[in-house]
């Protein structure tokens, strides 16, 4: 006769805390992609002009 009981639940399973190696790899690739996009944005003429205009406006607002 076969048993129909479910196997006992194992309490010694690995914890889900932390990331595995593949998750680190995907996270690293994603972070590098975002860093590359931000670098291209900062390096563009549009951002440089915008930053210069903002700093100029702040300097104009100063009382001295």
PQR file with spaces between the fields and no chain letter, atoms N, CA, C, O and H, PARSE charges and radii, in Angstrom:
ATOM       1  N    UNK     1       0.838   -1.172    0.000 -0.4000 1.5000
ATOM       2  CA   UNK     1       0.000    0.000    0.000 -0.0000 2.0000
ATOM       3  C    UNK     1       0.893    1.249    0.000  0.5500 1.7000
ATOM       4  O    UNK     1       1.867    1.311    0.750 -0.5500 1.4000
ATOM       5  N    UNK     2       0.566    2.237   -0.833 -0.4000 1.5000
ATOM       6  CA   UNK     2       1.364    3.458   -0.921 -0.0000 2.0000
ATOM       7  C    UNK     2       0.811    4.510    0.024  0.5500 1.7000
ATOM       8  O    UNK     2      -0.384    4.558    0.313 -0.5500 1.4000
ATOM       9  H    UNK     2      -0.225    2.186   -1.442  0.4000 1.0000
ATOM      10  N    UNK     3       1.706    5.335    0.484 -0.4000 1.5000
ATOM      11  CA   UNK     3       1.317    6.389    1.411 -0.0000 2.0000
ATOM      12  C    UNK     3       0.814    7.597    0.628  0.5500 1.7000
ATOM      13  O    UNK     3       1.407    7.953   -0.390 -0.5500 1.4000
ATOM      14  H    UNK     3       2.677    5.296    0.249  0.4000 1.0000
ATOM      15  N    UNK     4      -0.254    8.229    1.074 -0.4000 1.5000
ATOM      16  CA   UNK     4      -0.789    9.424    0.428 -0.0000 2.0000
ATOM      17  C    UNK     4      -0.438   10.679    1.208  0.5500 1.7000
ATOM      18  O    UNK     4      -0.893   11.778    0.891 -0.5500 1.4000
ATOM      19  H    UNK     4      -0.736    7.940    1.902  0.4000 1.0000
ATOM      20  N    UNK     5       0.372   10.495    2.225 -0.4000 1.5000
ATOM      21  CA   UNK     5       0.782   11.654    3.021 -0.0000 2.0000
ATOM      22  C    UNK     5       1.740   12.521    2.222  0.5500 1.7000
ATOM      23  O    UNK     5       2.530   12.022    1.420 -0.5500 1.4000
ATOM      24  H    UNK     5       0.742    9.603    2.483  0.4000 1.0000
ATOM      25  N    UNK     6       1.662   13.806    2.447 -0.4000 1.5000
ATOM      26  CA   UNK     6       2.604   14.734    1.824 -0.0000 2.0000
ATOM      27  C    UNK     6       3.932   14.633    2.557  0.5500 1.7000
ATOM      28  O    UNK     6       3.962   14.354    3.756 -0.5500 1.4000
ATOM      29  H    UNK     6       1.020   14.212    3.098  0.4000 1.0000
ATOM      30  N    UNK     7       5.027   14.858    1.843 -0.4000 1.5000
ATOM      31  CA   UNK     7       6.324   14.813    2.534 -0.0000 2.0000
ATOM      32  C    UNK     7       6.409   15.905    3.592  0.5500 1.7000
ATOM      33  O    UNK     7       5.791   16.962    3.468 -0.5500 1.4000
ATOM      34  H    UNK     7       5.002   15.085    0.870  0.4000 1.0000
ATOM      35  N    UNK     8       7.173   15.634    4.613 -0.4000 1.5000
ATOM      36  CA   UNK     8       7.337   16.601    5.699 -0.0000 2.0000
ATOM      37  C    UNK     8       7.988   17.873    5.159  0.5500 1.7000
ATOM      38  O    UNK     8       8.860   17.822    4.292 -0.5500 1.4000
ATOM      39  H    UNK     8       7.676   14.776    4.713  0.4000 1.0000
ATOM      40  N    UNK     9       7.560   18.979    5.671 -0.4000 1.5000
ATOM      41  CA   UNK     9       8.092   20.268    5.233 -0.0000 2.0000
ATOM      42  C    UNK     9       9.496   20.452    5.803  0.5500 1.7000
ATOM      43  O    UNK     9       9.741   20.242    6.991 -0.5500 1.4000
ATOM      44  H    UNK     9       6.851   19.021    6.375  0.4000 1.0000
ATOM      45  N    UNK    10      10.396   20.846    4.930 -0.4000 1.5000
ATOM      46  CA   UNK    10      11.775   21.043    5.380 -0.0000 2.0000
ATOM      47  C    UNK    10      11.939   22.467    5.897  0.5500 1.7000
ATOM      48  O    UNK    10      11.618   23.428    5.198 -0.5500 1.4000
ATOM      49  H    UNK    10      10.197   21.016    3.965  0.4000 1.0000
ATOM      50  N    UNK    11      12.427   22.594    7.094 -0.4000 1.5000
ATOM      51  CA   UNK    11      12.642   23.908    7.692 -0.0000 2.0000
ATOM      52  C    UNK    11      14.045   24.433    7.452  0.5500 1.7000
ATOM      53  O    UNK    11      14.350   25.580    7.780 -0.5500 1.4000
ATOM      54  H    UNK    11      12.688   21.813    7.662  0.4000 1.0000
ATOM      55  N    UNK    12      14.903   23.589    6.875 -0.4000 1.5000
ATOM      56  CA   UNK    12      16.289   24.004    6.676 -0.0000 2.0000
ATOM      57  C    UNK    12      16.528   24.526    5.258  0.5500 1.7000
ATOM      58  O    UNK    12      17.637   24.407    4.736 -0.5500 1.4000
ATOM      59  H    UNK    12      14.655   22.658    6.609  0.4000 1.0000
ATOM      60  N    UNK    13      15.524   25.088    4.647 -0.4000 1.5000
ATOM      61  CA   UNK    13      15.671   25.660    3.298 -0.0000 2.0000
ATOM      62  C    UNK    13      16.572   26.879    3.334  0.5500 1.7000
ATOM      63  O    UNK    13      16.749   27.525    4.366 -0.5500 1.4000
ATOM      64  H    UNK    13      14.624   25.185    5.071  0.4000 1.0000
ATOM      65  N    UNK    14      17.133   27.169    2.179 -0.4000 1.5000
ATOM      66  CA   UNK    14      17.985   28.357    2.095 -0.0000 2.0000
ATOM      67  C    UNK    14      17.148   29.605    2.293  0.5500 1.7000
ATOM      68  O    UNK    14      15.996   29.676    1.866 -0.5500 1.4000
ATOM      69  H    UNK    14      16.990   26.644    1.340  0.4000 1.0000
ATOM      70  N    UNK    15      17.732   30.561    2.931 -0.4000 1.5000
ATOM      71  CA   UNK    15      17.063   31.834    3.168 -0.0000 2.0000
ATOM      72  C    UNK    15      16.975   32.616    1.858  0.5500 1.7000
ATOM      73  O    UNK    15      17.844   32.472    0.999 -0.5500 1.4000
ATOM      74  H    UNK    15      18.668   30.504    3.278  0.4000 1.0000
ATOM      75  N    UNK    16      15.948   33.434    1.693 -0.4000 1.5000
ATOM      76  CA   UNK    16      15.801   34.275    0.505 -0.0000 2.0000
ATOM      77  C    UNK    16      16.478   35.620    0.677  0.5500 1.7000
ATOM      78  O    UNK    16      16.319   36.504   -0.166 -0.5500 1.4000
ATOM      79  H    UNK    16      15.241   33.551    2.391  0.4000 1.0000
ATOM      80  N    UNK    17      17.220   35.788    1.739 -0.4000 1.5000
ATOM      81  CA   UNK    17      17.916   37.048    1.956 -0.0000 2.0000
ATOM      82  C    UNK    17      19.107   37.146    1.018  0.5500 1.7000
ATOM      83  O    UNK    17      19.778   36.151    0.746 -0.5500 1.4000
ATOM      84  H    UNK    17      17.349   35.070    2.423  0.4000 1.0000
ATOM      85  N    UNK    18      19.367   38.363    0.520 -0.4000 1.5000
ATOM      86  CA   UNK    18      20.517   38.582   -0.350 -0.0000 2.0000
ATOM      87  C    UNK    18      20.217   38.233   -1.794  0.5500 1.7000
ATOM      88  O    UNK    18      19.135   37.749   -2.126 -0.5500 1.4000
ATOM      89  H    UNK    18      18.822   39.172    0.741  0.4000 1.0000
ATOM      90  N    UNK    19      21.189   38.487   -2.637 -0.4000 1.5000
ATOM      91  CA   UNK    19      21.020   38.220   -4.056 -0.0000 2.0000
ATOM      92  C    UNK    19      21.955   37.090   -4.481  0.5500 1.7000
ATOM      93  O    UNK    19      23.011   36.884   -3.882 -0.5500 1.4000
ATOM      94  H    UNK    19      22.068   38.881   -2.368  0.4000 1.0000
ATOM      95  N    UNK    20      21.558   36.373   -5.508 -0.4000 1.5000
ATOM      96  CA   UNK    20      22.419   35.351   -6.081 -0.0000 2.0000
ATOM      97  C    UNK    20      23.337   35.994   -7.110  0.5500 1.7000
ATOM      98  O    UNK    20      23.193   37.172   -7.434 -0.5500 1.4000
ATOM      99  H    UNK    20      20.701   36.541   -5.994  0.4000 1.0000
ATOM     100  N    UNK    21      24.271   35.221   -7.613 -0.4000 1.5000
ATOM     101  CA   UNK    21      25.255   35.742   -8.564 -0.0000 2.0000
ATOM     102  C    UNK    21      24.583   36.294   -9.817  0.5500 1.7000
ATOM     103  O    UNK    21      24.979   37.349  -10.312 -0.5500 1.4000
ATOM     104  H    UNK    21      24.388   34.263   -7.350  0.4000 1.0000
ATOM     105  N    UNK    22      23.576   35.600  -10.335 -0.4000 1.5000
ATOM     106  CA   UNK    22      22.905   36.081  -11.542 -0.0000 2.0000
ATOM     107  C    UNK    22      22.163   37.393  -11.278  0.5500 1.7000
ATOM     108  O    UNK    22      22.102   38.255  -12.155 -0.5500 1.4000
ATOM     109  H    UNK    22      23.255   34.743   -9.933  0.4000 1.0000
ATOM     110  N    UNK    23      21.606   37.547  -10.093 -0.4000 1.5000
ATOM     111  CA   UNK    23      20.934   38.801   -9.764 -0.0000 2.0000
ATOM     112  C    UNK    23      21.937   39.944   -9.661  0.5500 1.7000
ATOM     113  O    UNK    23      21.641   41.070  -10.062 -0.5500 1.4000
ATOM     114  H    UNK    23      21.656   36.847   -9.381  0.4000 1.0000
ATOM     115  N    UNK    24      23.135   39.657   -9.120 -0.4000 1.5000
ATOM     116  CA   UNK    24      24.187   40.672   -9.082 -0.0000 2.0000
ATOM     117  C    UNK    24      24.589   41.071  -10.500  0.5500 1.7000
ATOM     118  O    UNK    24      24.800   42.252  -10.779 -0.5500 1.4000
ATOM     119  H    UNK    24      23.375   38.743   -8.795  0.4000 1.0000
ATOM     120  N    UNK    25      24.694   40.095  -11.389 -0.4000 1.5000
ATOM     121  CA   UNK    25      25.091   40.386  -12.767 -0.0000 2.0000
ATOM     122  C    UNK    25      24.047   41.258  -13.461  0.5500 1.7000
ATOM     123  O    UNK    25      24.402   42.234  -14.122 -0.5500 1.4000
ATOM     124  H    UNK    25      24.523   39.136  -11.162  0.4000 1.0000
ATOM     125  N    UNK    26      22.780   40.923  -13.322 -0.4000 1.5000
ATOM     126  CA   UNK    26      21.715   41.711  -13.948 -0.0000 2.0000
ATOM     127  C    UNK    26      21.684   43.112  -13.335  0.5500 1.7000
ATOM     128  O    UNK    26      21.524   44.099  -14.053 -0.5500 1.4000
ATOM     129  H    UNK    26      22.491   40.130  -12.785  0.4000 1.0000
ATOM     130  N    UNK    27      21.834   43.201  -12.025 -0.4000 1.5000
ATOM     131  CA   UNK    27      21.850   44.514  -11.364 -0.0000 2.0000
ATOM     132  C    UNK    27      23.022   45.361  -11.809  0.5500 1.7000
ATOM     133  O    UNK    27      22.879   46.570  -11.992 -0.5500 1.4000
ATOM     134  H    UNK    27      21.964   42.399  -11.442  0.4000 1.0000
ATOM     135  N    UNK    28      24.188   44.742  -11.988 -0.4000 1.5000
ATOM     136  CA   UNK    28      25.372   45.467  -12.434 -0.0000 2.0000
ATOM     137  C    UNK    28      25.200   45.976  -13.854  0.5500 1.7000
ATOM     138  O    UNK    28      25.548   47.120  -14.147 -0.5500 1.4000
ATOM     139  H    UNK    28      24.304   43.760  -11.840  0.4000 1.0000
ATOM     140  N    UNK    29      24.669   45.141  -14.741 -0.4000 1.5000
ATOM     141  CA   UNK    29      24.437   45.561  -16.126 -0.0000 2.0000
ATOM     142  C    UNK    29      23.431   46.700  -16.171  0.5500 1.7000
ATOM     143  O    UNK    29      23.615   47.662  -16.916 -0.5500 1.4000
ATOM     144  H    UNK    29      24.387   44.212  -14.503  0.4000 1.0000
ATOM     145  N    UNK    30      22.376   46.601  -15.385 -0.4000 1.5000
ATOM     146  CA   UNK    30      21.376   47.670  -15.343 -0.0000 2.0000
ATOM     147  C    UNK    30      21.954   48.974  -14.818  0.5500 1.7000
ATOM     148  O    UNK    30      21.679   50.043  -15.363 -0.5500 1.4000
ATOM     149  H    UNK    30      22.226   45.820  -14.779  0.4000 1.0000
ATOM     150  N    UNK    31      22.753   48.890  -13.765 -0.4000 1.5000
ATOM     151  CA   UNK    31      23.373   50.097  -13.199 -0.0000 2.0000
ATOM     152  C    UNK    31      24.338   50.734  -14.187  0.5500 1.7000
ATOM     153  O    UNK    31      24.395   51.958  -14.298 -0.5500 1.4000
ATOM     154  H    UNK    31      22.977   48.022  -13.323  0.4000 1.0000
ATOM     155  N    UNK    32      25.096   49.912  -14.904 -0.4000 1.5000
ATOM     156  CA   UNK    32      26.028   50.453  -15.910 -0.0000 2.0000
ATOM     157  C    UNK    32      25.269   51.113  -17.058  0.5500 1.7000
ATOM     158  O    UNK    32      25.707   52.136  -17.583 -0.5500 1.4000
ATOM     159  H    UNK    32      25.050   48.917  -14.813  0.4000 1.0000
ATOM     160  N    UNK    33      24.151   50.542  -17.445 -0.4000 1.5000
ATOM     161  CA   UNK    33      23.339   51.144  -18.502 -0.0000 2.0000
ATOM     162  C    UNK    33      22.791   52.499  -18.092  0.5500 1.7000
ATOM     163  O    UNK    33      22.830   53.452  -18.870 -0.5500 1.4000
ATOM     164  H    UNK    33      23.795   49.710  -17.018  0.4000 1.0000
ATOM     165  N    UNK    34      22.284   52.586  -16.880 -0.4000 1.5000
ATOM     166  CA   UNK    34      21.758   53.856  -16.380 -0.0000 2.0000
ATOM     167  C    UNK    34      22.878   54.877  -16.245  0.5500 1.7000
ATOM     168  O    UNK    34      22.695   56.051  -16.570 -0.5500 1.4000
ATOM     169  H    UNK    34      22.253   51.812  -16.248  0.4000 1.0000
ATOM     170  N    UNK    35      24.048   54.431  -15.762 -0.4000 1.5000
ATOM     171  CA   UNK    35      25.189   55.348  -15.637 -0.0000 2.0000
ATOM     172  C    UNK    35      25.613   55.866  -17.002  0.5500 1.7000
ATOM     173  O    UNK    35      25.955   57.041  -17.137 -0.5500 1.4000
ATOM     174  H    UNK    35      24.197   53.478  -15.498  0.4000 1.0000
ATOM     175  N    UNK    36      25.597   55.006  -18.017 -0.4000 1.5000
ATOM     176  CA   UNK    36      25.944   55.431  -19.375 -0.0000 2.0000
ATOM     177  C    UNK    36      24.968   56.470  -19.911  0.5500 1.7000
ATOM     178  O    UNK    36      25.377   57.451  -20.531 -0.5500 1.4000
ATOM     179  H    UNK    36      25.319   54.051  -17.907  0.4000 1.0000
ATOM     180  N    UNK    37      23.684   56.255  -19.673 -0.4000 1.5000
ATOM     181  CA   UNK    37      22.677   57.227  -20.112 -0.0000 2.0000
ATOM     182  C    UNK    37      22.845   58.566  -19.395  0.5500 1.7000
ATOM     183  O    UNK    37      22.745   59.622  -20.018 -0.5500 1.4000
ATOM     184  H    UNK    37      23.352   55.457  -19.169  0.4000 1.0000
ATOM     185  N    UNK    38      23.098   58.522  -18.101 -0.4000 1.5000
ATOM     186  CA   UNK    38      23.305   59.764  -17.349 -0.0000 2.0000
ATOM     187  C    UNK    38      24.558   60.492  -17.824  0.5500 1.7000
ATOM     188  O    UNK    38      24.568   61.720  -17.911 -0.5500 1.4000
ATOM     189  H    UNK    38      23.179   57.663  -17.595  0.4000 1.0000
ATOM     190  N    UNK    39      25.612   59.743  -18.130 -0.4000 1.5000
ATOM     191  CA   UNK    39      26.838   60.369  -18.624 -0.0000 2.0000
ATOM     192  C    UNK    39      26.590   61.065  -19.957  0.5500 1.7000
ATOM     193  O    UNK    39      27.054   62.185  -20.171 -0.5500 1.4000
ATOM     194  H    UNK    39      25.604   58.746  -18.059  0.4000 1.0000
ATOM     195  N    UNK    40      25.862   60.405  -20.852 -0.4000 1.5000
ATOM     196  CA   UNK    40      25.547   61.018  -22.150 -0.0000 2.0000
ATOM     197  C    UNK    40      24.690   62.271  -21.970  0.5500 1.7000
ATOM     198  O    UNK    40      24.866   63.256  -22.687 -0.5500 1.4000
ATOM     199  H    UNK    40      25.486   59.495  -20.679  0.4000 1.0000
ATOM     200  N    UNK    41      23.771   62.230  -21.019 -0.4000 1.5000
ATOM     201  CA   UNK    41      22.923   63.393  -20.759 -0.0000 2.0000
ATOM     202  C    UNK    41      23.745   64.560  -20.229  0.5500 1.7000
ATOM     203  O    UNK    41      23.596   65.690  -20.693 -0.5500 1.4000
ATOM     204  H    UNK    41      23.628   61.430  -20.437  0.4000 1.0000
ATOM     205  N    UNK    42      24.605   64.288  -19.264 -0.4000 1.5000
ATOM     206  CA   UNK    42      25.422   65.343  -18.662 -0.0000 2.0000
ATOM     207  C    UNK    42      26.427   65.887  -19.670  0.5500 1.7000
ATOM     208  O    UNK    42      26.754   67.074  -19.637 -0.5500 1.4000
ATOM     209  H    UNK    42      24.726   63.370  -18.887  0.4000 1.0000
ATOM     210  N    UNK    43      26.918   65.039  -20.560 -0.4000 1.5000
ATOM     211  CA   UNK    43      27.928   65.435  -21.530 -0.0000 2.0000
ATOM     212  C    UNK    43      27.327   66.207  -22.722  0.5500 1.7000
ATOM     213  O    UNK    43      28.067   66.770  -23.529 -0.5500 1.4000
ATOM     214  H    UNK    43      26.653   64.076  -20.587  0.4000 1.0000
ATOM     215  N    UNK    44      26.006   66.232  -22.830 -0.4000 1.5000
ATOM     216  CA   UNK    44      25.363   66.894  -23.966 -0.0000 2.0000
ATOM     217  C    UNK    44      25.383   68.416  -23.800  0.5500 1.7000
ATOM     218  O    UNK    44      25.481   68.930  -22.686 -0.5500 1.4000
ATOM     219  H    UNK    44      25.405   65.775  -22.175  0.4000 1.0000
ATOM     220  N    UNK    45      25.292   69.106  -24.898 -0.4000 1.5000
ATOM     221  CA   UNK    45      25.269   70.560  -24.876 -0.0000 2.0000
ATOM     222  C    UNK    45      24.026   71.109  -24.210  0.5500 1.7000
ATOM     223  O    UNK    45      24.069   72.168  -23.584 -0.5500 1.4000
ATOM     224  H    UNK    45      25.212   68.689  -25.804  0.4000 1.0000
ATOM     225  N    UNK    46      22.914   70.396  -24.341 -0.4000 1.5000
ATOM     226  CA   UNK    46      21.665   70.840  -23.724 -0.0000 2.0000
ATOM     227  C    UNK    46      21.817   70.945  -22.207  0.5500 1.7000
ATOM     228  O    UNK    46      21.440   71.954  -21.610 -0.5500 1.4000
ATOM     229  H    UNK    46      22.879   69.535  -24.849  0.4000 1.0000
ATOM     230  N    UNK    47      22.361   69.917  -21.594 -0.4000 1.5000
ATOM     231  CA   UNK    47      22.505   69.914  -20.135 -0.0000 2.0000
ATOM     232  C    UNK    47      23.500   70.977  -19.692  0.5500 1.7000
ATOM     233  O    UNK    47      23.291   71.641  -18.677 -0.5500 1.4000
ATOM     234  H    UNK    47      22.667   69.098  -22.079  0.4000 1.0000
ATOM     235  N    UNK    48      24.572   71.140  -20.442 -0.4000 1.5000
ATOM     236  CA   UNK    48      25.572   72.150  -20.091 -0.0000 2.0000
ATOM     237  C    UNK    48      24.951   73.550  -20.127  0.5500 1.7000
ATOM     238  O    UNK    48      25.178   74.351  -19.221 -0.5500 1.4000
ATOM     239  H    UNK    48      24.742   70.601  -21.267  0.4000 1.0000
ATOM     240  N    UNK    49      24.172   73.844  -21.168 -0.4000 1.5000
ATOM     241  CA   UNK    49      23.497   75.145  -21.264 -0.0000 2.0000
ATOM     242  C    UNK    49      22.474   75.334  -20.164  0.5500 1.7000
ATOM     243  O    UNK    49      22.370   76.415  -19.584 -0.5500 1.4000
ATOM     244  H    UNK    49      23.988   73.193  -21.904  0.4000 1.0000
ATOM     245  N    UNK    50      21.713   74.275  -19.872 -0.4000 1.5000
ATOM     246  CA   UNK    50      20.707   74.343  -18.816 -0.0000 2.0000
ATOM     247  C    UNK    50      21.373   74.599  -17.467  0.5500 1.7000
ATOM     248  O    UNK    50      20.917   75.444  -16.697 -0.5500 1.4000
ATOM     249  H    UNK    50      21.798   73.397  -20.343  0.4000 1.0000
ATOM     250  N    UNK    51      22.444   73.876  -17.182 -0.4000 1.5000
ATOM     251  CA   UNK    51      23.166   74.049  -15.921 -0.0000 2.0000
ATOM     252  C    UNK    51      23.741   75.460  -15.813  0.5500 1.7000
ATOM     253  O    UNK    51      23.675   76.069  -14.745 -0.5500 1.4000
ATOM     254  H    UNK    51      22.815   73.190  -17.808  0.4000 1.0000
ATOM     255  N    UNK    52      24.295   75.981  -16.888 -0.4000 1.5000
ATOM     256  CA   UNK    52      24.862   77.332  -16.892 -0.0000 2.0000
ATOM     257  C    UNK    52      23.771   78.371  -16.651  0.5500 1.7000
ATOM     258  O    UNK    52      23.983   79.324  -15.902 -0.5500 1.4000
ATOM     259  H    UNK    52      24.349   75.486  -17.756  0.4000 1.0000
ATOM     260  N    UNK    53      22.609   78.199  -17.275 -0.4000 1.5000
ATOM     261  CA   UNK    53      21.487   79.122  -17.078 -0.0000 2.0000
ATOM     262  C    UNK    53      20.992   79.100  -15.633  0.5500 1.7000
ATOM     263  O    UNK    53      20.705   80.150  -15.058 -0.5500 1.4000
ATOM     264  H    UNK    53      22.437   77.424  -17.883  0.4000 1.0000
ATOM     265  N    UNK    54      20.891   77.914  -15.051 -0.4000 1.5000
ATOM     266  CA   UNK    54      20.407   77.803  -13.670 -0.0000 2.0000
ATOM     267  C    UNK    54      21.387   78.467  -12.710  0.5500 1.7000
ATOM     268  O    UNK    54      20.973   79.211  -11.821 -0.5500 1.4000
ATOM     269  H    UNK    54      21.124   77.061  -15.518  0.4000 1.0000
ATOM     270  N    UNK    55      22.672   78.207  -12.880 -0.4000 1.5000
ATOM     271  CA   UNK    55      23.676   78.817  -11.999 -0.0000 2.0000
ATOM     272  C    UNK    55      23.676   80.336  -12.174  0.5500 1.7000
ATOM     273  O    UNK    55      23.793   81.074  -11.196 -0.5500 1.4000
ATOM     274  H    UNK    55      23.008   77.602  -13.602  0.4000 1.0000
ATOM     275  N    UNK    56      23.544   80.801  -13.414 -0.4000 1.5000
ATOM     276  CA   UNK    56      23.477   82.246  -13.660 -0.0000 2.0000
ATOM     277  C    UNK    56      22.269   82.890  -13.000  0.5500 1.7000
ATOM     278  O    UNK    56      22.366   83.998  -12.472 -0.5500 1.4000
ATOM     279  H    UNK    56      23.448   80.201  -14.209  0.4000 1.0000
ATOM     280  N    UNK    57      21.133   82.204  -13.024 -0.4000 1.5000
ATOM     281  CA   UNK    57      19.916   82.726  -12.384 -0.0000 2.0000
ATOM     282  C    UNK    57      20.086   82.804  -10.874  0.5500 1.7000
ATOM     283  O    UNK    57      19.646   83.763  -10.240 -0.5500 1.4000
ATOM     284  H    UNK    57      21.054   81.304  -13.452  0.4000 1.0000
ATOM     285  N    UNK    58      20.725   81.791  -10.305 -0.4000 1.5000
ATOM     286  CA   UNK    58      20.932   81.773   -8.848 -0.0000 2.0000
ATOM     287  C    UNK    58      21.888   82.903   -8.464  0.5500 1.7000
ATOM     288  O    UNK    58      21.669   83.583   -7.462 -0.5500 1.4000
ATOM     289  H    UNK    58      21.082   81.012  -10.820  0.4000 1.0000
ATOM     290  N    UNK    59      22.928   83.105   -9.237 -0.4000 1.5000
ATOM     291  CA   UNK    59      23.884   84.170   -8.942 -0.0000 2.0000
ATOM     292  C    UNK    59      23.215   85.540   -9.046  0.5500 1.7000
ATOM     293  O    UNK    59      23.517   86.440   -8.263 -0.5500 1.4000
ATOM     294  H    UNK    59      23.106   82.553  -10.051  0.4000 1.0000
ATOM     295  N    UNK    60      22.310   85.700  -10.009 -0.4000 1.5000
ATOM     296  CA   UNK    60      21.581   86.976  -10.160 -0.0000 2.0000
ATOM     297  C    UNK    60      20.658   87.247   -8.973  0.5500 1.7000
ATOM     298  O    UNK    60      20.392   88.408   -8.660 -0.5500 1.4000
ATOM     299  H    UNK    60      22.064   84.969  -10.645  0.4000 1.0000
ATOM     300  N    UNK    61      20.174   86.221   -8.318 -0.4000 1.5000
ATOM     301  CA   UNK    61      19.276   86.383   -7.178 -0.0000 2.0000
ATOM     302  C    UNK    61      20.010   86.754   -5.888  0.5500 1.7000
ATOM     303  O    UNK    61      19.389   87.245   -4.946 -0.5500 1.4000
ATOM     304  H    UNK    61      20.390   85.279   -8.571  0.4000 1.0000
ATOM     305  N    UNK    62      21.307   86.527   -5.838 -0.4000 1.5000
ATOM     306  CA   UNK    62      22.065   86.826   -4.629 -0.0000 2.0000
ATOM     307  C    UNK    62      22.126   88.325   -4.394  0.5500 1.7000
ATOM     308  O    UNK    62      22.265   89.088   -5.350 -0.5500 1.4000
ATOM     309  H    UNK    62      21.811   86.128   -6.604  0.4000 1.0000
ATOM     310  N    UNK    63      22.025   88.770   -3.138 -0.4000 1.5000
ATOM     311  CA   UNK    63      21.960   90.193   -2.841 -0.0000 2.0000
ATOM     312  C    UNK    63      23.319   90.911   -2.896  0.5500 1.7000
ATOM     313  O    UNK    63      23.350   92.133   -2.748 -0.5500 1.4000
ATOM     314  H    UNK    63      21.912   88.150   -2.362  0.4000 1.0000
ATOM     315  N    UNK    64      24.394   90.236   -3.093 -0.4000 1.5000
ATOM     316  CA   UNK    64      25.686   90.921   -3.089 -0.0000 2.0000
ATOM     317  C    UNK    64      26.355   90.859   -4.419  0.5500 1.7000
ATOM     318  O    UNK    64      27.454   91.389   -4.583 -0.5500 1.4000
ATOM     319  H    UNK    64      24.369   89.244   -3.213  0.4000 1.0000
